[in-house]
Amino acid sequence: METNQNQSSQDQGKMQGFYAQPRAYLSRDKQYLTLVLPGNMLVRKHVNFFKAVMGLPFERQVREAEAS
C-alpha cells in the first residue's frame, strides 16, 4: 500500500484544538476578565481586549505615569 507524502505533511500542519465551556469571572474593579479553562488554566485579560476582538468601541486606559 502506498502512502502519499504530500498528504501526511499537510496533516502535520493542522492545528489541534478543543471545545471548552470556561468559567468567566469579572474583577471587582470591572477591569479584568479571568477565564478558567480545563485543567485549571487561568487566562486573565483586560476587558478592552475582548471589546477589541468583538469590534466594540472602547476607551484606552491612561496609565498614571502617562497622565503626569
DRENPA-3360 file (N, C-alpha, C; in nm, 2 decimals, always signed):
BEGIN
1 = METNQNQS = +0.08/-0.12/+0.00/+0.00/+0.00/+0.00/+0.09/+0.12/+0.00 ~ +0.06/+0.22/-0.09/+0.14/+0.34/-0.10/+0.08/+0.45/-0.01 ~ +0.17/+0.53/+0.04/+0.13/+0.65/+0.12/+0.17/+0.77/+0.04 ~ +0.09/+0.87/+0.06/+0.11/+1.00/-0.01/+0.19/+1.09/+0.08 ~ +0.31/+1.12/+0.05/+0.40/+1.21/+0.13/+0.34/+1.35/+0.15 ~ +0.28/+1.40/+0.04/+0.22/+1.54/+0.05/+0.10/+1.54/+0.15 ~ +0.02/+1.44/+0.15/-0.09/+1.44/+0.24/-0.05/+1.43/+0.38 ~ +0.05/+1.35/+0.41/+0.09/+1.34/+0.55/+0.16/+1.47/+0.60;
9 = SQDQGKMQ = +0.23/+1.54/+0.51/+0.29/+1.67/+0.56/+0.18/+1.77/+0.58 ~ +0.07/+1.77/+0.51/-0.04/+1.86/+0.53/-0.11/+1.83/+0.66 ~ -0.12/+1.70/+0.69/-0.19/+1.67/+0.82/-0.11/+1.72/+0.94 ~ +0.03/+1.72/+0.93/+0.11/+1.76/+1.04/+0.09/+1.91/+1.06 ~ +0.06/+1.99/+0.96/+0.04/+2.14/+0.97/-0.09/+2.18/+1.04 ~ -0.18/+2.09/+1.06/-0.31/+2.12/+1.11/-0.29/+2.15/+1.26 ~ -0.37/+2.25/+1.31/-0.37/+2.29/+1.45/-0.47/+2.20/+1.52 ~ -0.43/+2.17/+1.64/-0.52/+2.09/+1.73/-0.59/+2.19/+1.82;
17 = GFYAQPRA = -0.72/+2.16/+1.85/-0.79/+2.25/+1.94/-0.89/+2.17/+2.02 ~ -0.97/+2.24/+2.10/-1.07/+2.17/+2.18/-1.18/+2.27/+2.21 ~ -1.29/+2.21/+2.24/-1.41/+2.29/+2.28/-1.42/+2.28/+2.43 ~ -1.44/+2.40/+2.49/-1.44/+2.41/+2.64/-1.55/+2.51/+2.68 ~ -1.61/+2.49/+2.79/-1.70/+2.58/+2.85/-1.63/+2.65/+2.97 ~ -1.56/+2.76/+2.94/-1.48/+2.82/+3.05/-1.57/+2.89/+3.15 ~ -1.53/+2.90/+3.27/-1.59/+2.98/+3.37/-1.53/+3.12/+3.35 ~ -1.61/+3.23/+3.36/-1.56/+3.36/+3.35/-1.59/+3.44/+3.47;
25 = YLSRDKQY = -1.49/+3.52/+3.52/-1.51/+3.60/+3.64/-1.46/+3.74/+3.61 ~ -1.54/+3.84/+3.65/-1.51/+3.98/+3.63/-1.45/+4.03/+3.76 ~ -1.34/+4.10/+3.75/-1.27/+4.15/+3.87/-1.36/+4.26/+3.94 ~ -1.33/+4.28/+4.07/-1.41/+4.37/+4.15/-1.41/+4.51/+4.09 ~ -1.30/+4.55/+4.03/-1.29/+4.69/+3.97/-1.34/+4.69/+3.83 ~ -1.39/+4.58/+3.78/-1.46/+4.56/+3.65/-1.36/+4.59/+3.53 ~ -1.23/+4.57/+3.55/-1.13/+4.60/+3.45/-1.08/+4.47/+3.39 ~ -1.09/+4.36/+3.45/-1.03/+4.23/+3.40/-1.12/+4.12/+3.40;
33 = LTLVLPGN = -1.12/+4.03/+3.30/-1.19/+3.91/+3.30/-1.09/+3.80/+3.32 ~ -1.13/+3.70/+3.40/-1.05/+3.58/+3.42/-1.12/+3.46/+3.37 ~ -1.07/+3.39/+3.28/-1.13/+3.27/+3.23/-1.06/+3.15/+3.29 ~ -1.14/+3.05/+3.34/-1.09/+2.93/+3.40/-1.11/+2.82/+3.30 ~ -1.01/+2.77/+3.23/-1.02/+2.66/+3.13/-1.00/+2.52/+3.20 ~ -1.02/+2.42/+3.12/-1.00/+2.28/+3.18/-0.85/+2.27/+3.22 ~ -0.83/+2.19/+3.33/-0.70/+2.18/+3.39/-0.66/+2.29/+3.48 ~ -0.76/+2.37/+3.52/-0.74/+2.49/+3.60/-0.64/+2.59/+3.54;
41 = MLVRKHVN = -0.64/+2.60/+3.41/-0.56/+2.70/+3.34/-0.63/+2.84/+3.35 ~ -0.57/+2.94/+3.40/-0.62/+3.07/+3.42/-0.57/+3.16/+3.31 ~ -0.67/+3.24/+3.25/-0.63/+3.34/+3.15/-0.70/+3.47/+3.19 ~ -0.61/+3.57/+3.22/-0.66/+3.70/+3.27/-0.63/+3.80/+3.17 ~ -0.73/+3.87/+3.12/-0.72/+3.97/+3.02/-0.80/+4.10/+3.05 ~ -0.76/+4.21/+3.01/-0.83/+4.33/+3.03/-0.96/+4.33/+2.94 ~ -1.06/+4.40/+2.99/-1.19/+4.39/+2.92/-1.18/+4.46/+2.78 ~ -1.08/+4.55/+2.76/-1.06/+4.61/+2.63/-1.01/+4.51/+2.53;
49 = FFKAVMGL = -0.94/+4.41/+2.57/-0.90/+4.30/+2.48/-1.02/+4.23/+2.42 ~ -1.12/+4.20/+2.50/-1.24/+4.13/+2.45/-1.32/+4.23/+2.36 ~ -1.33/+4.35/+2.40/-1.40/+4.45/+2.32/-1.34/+4.47/+2.19 ~ -1.21/+4.47/+2.18/-1.14/+4.49/+2.05/-1.16/+4.36/+1.96 ~ -1.16/+4.24/+2.02/-1.19/+4.12/+1.95/-1.33/+4.12/+1.89 ~ -1.42/+4.17/+1.96/-1.56/+4.17/+1.92/-1.60/+4.29/+1.83 ~ -1.50/+4.39/+1.82/-1.52/+4.50/+1.73/-1.61/+4.61/+1.80 ~ -1.61/+4.61/+1.93/-1.68/+4.71/+2.01/-1.59/+4.83/+2.04;
57 = PFERQVRE = -1.65/+4.95/+2.05/-1.57/+5.07/+2.08/-1.52/+5.06/+2.23 ~ -1.40/+5.11/+2.25/-1.35/+5.12/+2.39/-1.26/+5.23/+2.40 ~ -1.25/+5.28/+2.53/-1.15/+5.39/+2.55/-1.02/+5.34/+2.61 ~ -0.91/+5.38/+2.55/-0.78/+5.33/+2.60/-0.76/+5.38/+2.74 ~ -0.72/+5.30/+2.83/-0.69/+5.33/+2.97/-0.56/+5.41/+2.98 ~ -0.56/+5.52/+3.04/-0.44/+5.60/+3.06/-0.37/+5.56/+3.19 ~ -0.25/+5.53/+3.18/-0.17/+5.49/+3.30/-0.13/+5.61/+3.38 ~ -0.11/+5.59/+3.51/-0.08/+5.70/+3.59/+0.05/+5.78/+3.55;
65 = AEAS = +0.15/+5.70/+3.50/+0.28/+5.76/+3.46/+0.26/+5.84/+3.33 ~ +0.16/+5.81/+3.24/+0.14/+5.88/+3.12/+0.06/+6.01/+3.15 ~ -0.03/+6.00/+3.25/-0.11/+6.12/+3.29/-0.03/+6.23/+3.35 ~ +0.08/+6.20/+3.41/+0.15/+6.31/+3.48/+0.24/+6.39/+3.39;
% end
